[in-house]
Each structure stands twice: as C-alpha cells, then as structure tokens.
C-alpha cells in the first residue's frame, strides 16, 4: 500500500483578493509562507518517504519550506500535479468573470474537470507503482485535490479545502481510496487559514452552485 498526503499550497495575493489563478504562476505572499512553515512544524511529527510538488511556484515554495522543516531533500516537481487551467478566466475576479462570461457561457481554454482528475489519478498510480509501501507528501492545488476527493469518494465531501490543509489517500492494488478529508494529523492547521478554495476562486464557485 502507498499512502498519499495531498497538501494545498499556502496563500497568495490572488487568493486573498479572489482572483482566479489556475496555471498562472503566482507566488506565495507573507501569510502563505507563514502557513507553510507552521504546517511544516506539524508534519515534522511524521515521517515521509518522498516529497513531490506541482511545478508552479506557490506549490514549490510551500513544499520547499516544508522540506526544510522535515529535513528532506528538495521537492520533486511533477508536471501533472499542476492546477486546473481556467483559460481566459485566469486573472479575473467574480465581477470580471460575470461581465465577460455570464453564467452558462463556456470559458475558452478552461480544462474540463474530468481531464484534471484523469491526469492526477494517473500520476498517483504511477507514483504508487514506483514507490510501493511509501508515504508520499504531495503539494498541489485546490482543484487538483477536489478532483481526487471526488474520484475516490464521489459525493461525500463538499467541505472547504483551505490553504495548507492535508487530505490523505491510500493506493492498494490499483484502487485509490480516501482515508481522511482534513487528515487529523494536521488538525492544528485548521487555524492557519479561514478561507476555502471555492471562496477564493469564482469559476469553481459558479460550477459548484450549478451542480448543487
């Protein structure tokens, strides 16, 4: 069995002002770096065999800060852990989005949710094959984590995915299972961030409303 611990990156300025990030490479802000350091201290009570990350700077910096706290090598960038591509919606806030693309309008260039899940689940399966019996810490993004949660436990969790939250999964005999949404290992990190991914991302909030 391979265990995965998916971590959402720390806060960025675009998170704070609720601009859609996607594959736009926005760095952590001061709060985000503080969140990553605090989470690193929490995670230092545990042992991990491998640390990987989305290649975007907000994830890599979060992972690097955690690596220092855990005395681990630099994180390994994994291209398919990158955030969902929101196409022409990136950089916009909710007001901008509604003006340019009213609800029900297709956003040019936006990556389908199903494609996000496909590439991320495939990546996790590949890592499980290469690292059997390992505990793998993976720093990535809100839409990435949401896609894996919905794949492993469809319809069961709509709770917030906050900056620097941790969500654990097991990969056994080719099957991916959710172990814990907001894993108790980081219960103290619930104080690190008050806002969830959907609050910070108007495009995801619109989709969630349409599906409710």
C-alpha positions as a Markdown table, in Angstrom:
| # | Residue | x | y | z |
|---|---|---|---|---|
| 1 | Unk | 0.0 | 0.0 | 0.0 |
| 2 | Unk | 1.2 | 3.5 | -0.9 |
| 3 | Unk | -0.2 | 6.4 | 1.1 |
| 4 | Unk | -0.6 | 9.9 | -0.3 |
| 5 | Unk | -0.9 | 13.1 | 1.7 |
| 6 | Unk | -2.1 | 15.9 | -0.6 |
| 7 | Unk | -1.4 | 19.4 | 0.7 |
| 8 | Unk | -2.8 | 22.6 | -0.7 |
| 9 | Unk | -0.3 | 25.4 | -1.1 |
| 10 | Unk | -0.2 | 28.4 | 1.1 |
| 11 | Unk | -2.0 | 31.7 | 0.4 |
| 12 | Unk | -1.1 | 34.0 | -2.5 |
| 13 | Unk | -2.2 | 37.6 | -3.1 |
| 14 | Unk | -4.6 | 36.4 | -5.8 |
| 15 | Unk | -6.1 | 34.0 | -3.3 |
| 16 | Unk | -6.5 | 37.0 | -0.9 |
| 17 | Unk | -8.2 | 39.2 | -3.5 |
| 18 | Unk | -10.1 | 36.3 | -5.0 |
| 19 | Unk | -8.6 | 36.3 | -8.5 |
| 20 | Unk | -8.7 | 33.0 | -10.5 |
| 21 | Unk | -5.1 | 31.6 | -10.6 |
| 22 | Unk | -5.1 | 28.3 | -12.4 |
| 23 | Unk | -1.8 | 27.8 | -14.2 |
| 24 | Unk | -0.8 | 31.5 | -13.7 |
| 25 | Unk | 2.4 | 31.3 | -11.7 |
| 26 | Unk | 1.6 | 33.4 | -8.7 |
| 27 | Unk | 4.0 | 33.2 | -5.7 |
| 28 | Unk | 3.1 | 32.9 | -2.0 |
| 29 | Unk | 2.5 | 36.0 | 0.0 |
| 30 | Unk | 3.8 | 36.6 | 3.5 |
| 31 | Unk | 0.8 | 34.8 | 5.0 |
| 32 | Unk | 1.3 | 31.8 | 2.7 |
| 33 | Unk | 4.9 | 31.4 | 3.8 |
| 34 | Unk | 3.9 | 31.6 | 7.4 |
| 35 | Unk | 1.2 | 28.9 | 6.8 |
| 36 | Unk | 3.7 | 26.7 | 5.1 |
| 37 | Unk | 6.2 | 27.0 | 7.9 |
| 38 | Unk | 3.5 | 26.2 | 10.5 |
| 39 | Unk | 2.3 | 23.2 | 8.6 |
| 40 | Unk | 5.9 | 22.0 | 8.2 |
| 41 | Unk | 6.3 | 22.0 | 12.0 |
| 42 | Unk | 3.1 | 20.0 | 12.3 |
| 43 | Unk | 4.1 | 17.5 | 9.7 |
| 44 | Unk | 7.6 | 17.1 | 11.3 |
| 45 | Unk | 6.0 | 14.8 | 13.8 |
| 46 | Unk | 5.6 | 12.3 | 10.9 |
| 47 | Unk | 8.0 | 10.5 | 8.5 |
| 48 | Unk | 7.5 | 10.7 | 4.7 |
| 49 | Unk | 9.5 | 8.8 | 2.1 |
| 50 | Unk | 9.0 | 11.2 | -0.8 |
| 51 | Unk | 8.1 | 14.9 | -1.3 |
| 52 | Unk | 6.7 | 15.9 | -4.6 |
| 53 | Unk | 5.0 | 19.1 | -5.9 |
| 54 | Unk | 3.2 | 20.9 | -8.7 |
| 55 | Unk | 5.8 | 22.9 | -10.7 |
| 56 | Unk | 4.0 | 26.2 | -10.0 |
| 57 | Unk | 6.0 | 28.5 | -7.7 |
| 58 | Unk | 3.3 | 28.7 | -5.0 |
| 59 | Unk | 3.3 | 24.9 | -4.6 |
| 60 | Unk | 7.1 | 24.5 | -4.9 |
| 61 | Unk | 7.8 | 27.2 | -2.4 |
| 62 | Unk | 5.3 | 25.6 | 0.1 |
| 63 | Unk | 6.9 | 22.2 | -0.5 |
| 64 | Unk | 10.4 | 23.7 | -0.1 |
| 65 | Unk | 9.5 | 25.3 | 3.2 |
| 66 | Unk | 8.0 | 22.1 | 4.4 |
| 67 | Unk | 11.1 | 20.1 | 3.2 |
| 68 | Unk | 13.3 | 22.3 | 5.4 |
| 69 | Unk | 11.2 | 21.6 | 8.4 |
| 70 | Unk | 11.2 | 17.9 | 7.7 |
| 71 | Unk | 14.9 | 17.8 | 6.8 |
| 72 | Unk | 14.0 | 16.2 | 3.5 |
| 73 | Unk | 15.6 | 16.7 | 0.0 |
| 74 | Unk | 14.2 | 19.4 | -2.3 |
| 75 | Unk | 10.7 | 18.5 | -3.6 |
| 76 | Unk | 10.5 | 16.7 | -6.9 |
| 77 | Unk | 8.4 | 18.7 | -9.4 |
| 78 | Unk | 5.6 | 16.6 | -11.1 |
| 79 | Unk | 4.1 | 18.4 | -14.2 |
| 80 | Unk | 0.7 | 16.6 | -14.0 |
| 81 | Unk | 0.1 | 17.9 | -10.4 |
| 82 | Unk | -0.3 | 21.5 | -11.9 |
| 83 | Unk | -3.5 | 23.3 | -11.1 |
| 84 | Unk | -6.5 | 23.2 | -13.4 |
| 85 | Unk | -6.2 | 25.5 | -16.4 |
| 86 | Unk | -9.0 | 28.1 | -16.3 |
| 87 | Unk | -8.2 | 29.5 | -19.7 |
| 88 | Unk | -9.3 | 33.1 | -20.3 |
| 89 | Unk | -10.8 | 33.3 | -16.8 |
| 90 | Unk | -7.4 | 33.5 | -15.2 |
| 91 | Unk | -6.6 | 36.8 | -13.5 |
| 92 | Unk | -10.3 | 37.7 | -13.2 |
| 93 | Unk | -12.4 | 38.2 | -10.1 |
| 94 | Unk | -16.0 | 37.2 | -9.8 |
| 95 | Unk | -17.3 | 40.6 | -11.1 |
| 96 | Unk | -14.9 | 40.4 | -14.2 |
| 97 | Unk | -16.0 | 36.8 | -14.8 |
| 98 | Unk | -19.7 | 37.6 | -14.8 |
| 99 | Unk | -19.2 | 40.6 | -17.2 |
| 100 | Unk | -17.1 | 38.7 | -19.7 |
| 101 | Unk | -18.6 | 35.2 | -19.4 |
| 102 | Unk | -22.1 | 35.3 | -17.8 |
| 103 | Unk | -23.2 | 32.1 | -16.0 |
| 104 | Unk | -23.9 | 29.4 | -18.6 |
| 105 | Unk | -21.3 | 30.7 | -21.0 |
| 106 | Unk | -18.4 | 28.5 | -21.8 |
| 107 | Unk | -15.0 | 29.9 | -20.8 |
| 108 | Unk | -12.5 | 29.5 | -23.7 |
| 109 | Unk | -9.5 | 27.3 | -22.8 |
| 110 | Unk | -10.8 | 26.0 | -19.5 |
| 111 | Unk | -9.7 | 22.5 | -18.7 |
| 112 | Unk | -12.6 | 20.0 | -18.1 |
| 113 | Unk | -12.8 | 18.7 | -14.5 |
| 114 | Unk | -12.7 | 15.2 | -15.8 |
| 115 | Unk | -9.3 | 15.8 | -17.5 |
| 116 | Unk | -7.9 | 17.1 | -14.3 |
| 117 | Unk | -9.0 | 14.0 | -12.4 |
| 118 | Unk | -7.7 | 11.7 | -15.1 |
| 119 | Unk | -4.1 | 13.2 | -15.2 |
| 120 | Unk | -3.8 | 13.5 | -11.4 |
| 121 | Unk | -5.1 | 10.0 | -10.6 |
| 122 | Unk | -2.9 | 8.5 | -13.3 |
| 123 | Unk | 0.1 | 10.3 | -11.8 |
| 124 | Unk | -0.7 | 9.0 | -8.3 |
| 125 | Unk | -1.0 | 5.4 | -9.8 |
| 126 | Unk | 2.4 | 5.8 | -11.5 |
| 127 | Unk | 4.0 | 7.0 | -8.2 |
| 128 | Unk | 2.4 | 4.1 | -6.3 |
| 129 | Unk | 4.0 | 1.7 | -8.8 |
| 130 | Unk | 7.4 | 3.3 | -8.5 |
| 131 | Unk | 7.2 | 3.7 | -4.7 |
| 132 | Unk | 5.3 | 0.8 | -3.2 |
| 133 | Unk | 4.8 | 0.9 | 0.6 |
| 134 | Unk | 5.8 | 4.6 | 0.6 |
| 135 | Unk | 4.3 | 7.6 | 2.4 |
| 136 | Unk | 4.2 | 10.4 | -0.2 |
| 137 | Unk | 3.7 | 14.0 | 0.6 |
| 138 | Unk | 2.4 | 15.9 | -2.5 |
| 139 | Unk | 1.9 | 19.7 | -2.5 |
| 140 | Unk | -0.6 | 20.8 | -5.1 |
| 141 | Unk | -3.8 | 22.9 | -5.6 |
| 142 | Unk | -7.4 | 23.2 | -4.6 |
| 143 | Unk | -8.9 | 21.9 | -7.9 |
| 144 | Unk | -6.4 | 19.1 | -8.0 |
| 145 | Unk | -7.3 | 17.9 | -4.5 |
| 146 | Unk | -11.0 | 18.3 | -5.2 |
| 147 | Unk | -10.7 | 16.2 | -8.3 |
| 148 | Unk | -9.0 | 13.4 | -6.4 |
| 149 | Unk | -11.6 | 13.6 | -3.5 |
| 150 | Unk | -14.5 | 13.4 | -5.9 |
| 151 | Unk | -12.9 | 10.5 | -7.8 |
| 152 | Unk | -12.1 | 8.4 | -4.6 |
| 153 | Unk | -15.2 | 9.3 | -2.6 |
| 154 | Unk | -17.8 | 10.8 | -5.1 |
| 155 | Unk | -20.4 | 13.0 | -3.5 |
| 156 | Unk | -19.2 | 12.5 | 0.1 |
| 157 | Unk | -17.2 | 15.7 | 0.8 |
| 158 | Unk | -18.1 | 19.3 | -0.1 |
| 159 | Unk | -16.3 | 20.8 | 2.9 |
| 160 | Unk | -13.7 | 23.5 | 2.4 |
| 161 | Unk | -10.2 | 22.9 | 1.0 |
| 162 | Unk | -8.2 | 25.6 | 2.8 |
| 163 | Unk | -4.7 | 26.8 | 2.2 |
| 164 | Unk | -2.2 | 24.3 | 3.7 |
| 165 | Unk | -4.9 | 21.7 | 4.5 |
| 166 | Unk | -3.9 | 18.0 | 4.3 |
| 167 | Unk | -6.0 | 15.2 | 2.7 |
| 168 | Unk | -4.9 | 11.5 | 2.9 |
| 169 | Unk | -5.4 | 8.6 | 0.5 |
| 170 | Unk | -4.3 | 5.0 | 0.1 |
| 171 | Unk | -3.4 | 3.3 | -3.1 |
| 172 | Unk | -3.9 | -0.5 | -2.9 |
| 173 | Unk | -4.0 | -3.0 | -5.8 |
| 174 | Unk | -4.7 | -0.2 | -8.3 |
| 175 | Unk | -7.5 | 1.3 | -6.2 |
| 176 | Unk | -7.4 | 4.8 | -4.8 |
| 177 | Unk | -9.3 | 5.3 | -1.5 |
| 178 | Unk | -9.9 | 8.4 | 0.6 |
| 179 | Unk | -8.5 | 7.9 | 4.1 |
| 180 | Unk | -9.3 | 11.3 | 5.7 |
| 181 | Unk | -10.5 | 14.6 | 4.3 |
| 182 | Unk | -8.7 | 17.1 | 6.5 |
| 183 | Unk | -6.5 | 14.4 | 8.0 |
| 184 | Unk | -6.3 | 14.6 | 11.8 |
| 185 | Unk | -2.5 | 14.7 | 11.6 |
| 186 | Unk | -2.9 | 18.4 | 10.8 |
| 187 | Unk | -5.8 | 19.3 | 13.0 |
| 188 | Unk | -3.9 | 22.2 | 14.4 |
| 189 | Unk | -3.5 | 23.6 | 10.8 |
| 190 | Unk | -7.3 | 24.5 | 10.7 |
| 191 | Unk | -6.2 | 27.7 | 12.4 |
| 192 | Unk | -3.8 | 28.6 | 9.6 |
| 193 | Unk | -6.4 | 29.7 | 7.1 |
| 194 | Unk | -10.0 | 30.9 | 7.3 |
| 195 | Unk | -11.0 | 30.8 | 3.6 |
| 196 | Unk | -11.6 | 27.9 | 1.4 |
| 197 | Unk | -10.6 | 27.2 | -2.2 |
| 198 | Unk | -14.1 | 27.9 | -3.7 |
| 199 | Unk | -14.4 | 31.2 | -1.8 |
| 200 | Unk | -11.1 | 32.3 | -3.5 |
| 201 | Unk | -12.0 | 31.0 | -7.0 |
| 202 | Unk | -15.1 | 32.5 | -8.6 |
| 203 | Unk | -15.0 | 30.0 | -11.5 |
| 204 | Unk | -15.2 | 27.0 | -9.1 |
| 205 | Unk | -17.8 | 28.7 | -7.0 |
| 206 | Unk | -20.0 | 29.1 | -10.1 |
| 207 | Unk | -19.6 | 25.4 | -11.1 |
| 208 | Unk | -20.4 | 24.3 | -7.5 |
| 209 | Unk | -23.6 | 26.4 | -7.5 |
| 210 | Unk | -24.7 | 24.9 | -10.8 |
| 211 | Unk | -24.2 | 21.4 | -9.5 |
| 212 | Unk | -26.0 | 21.9 | -6.2 |
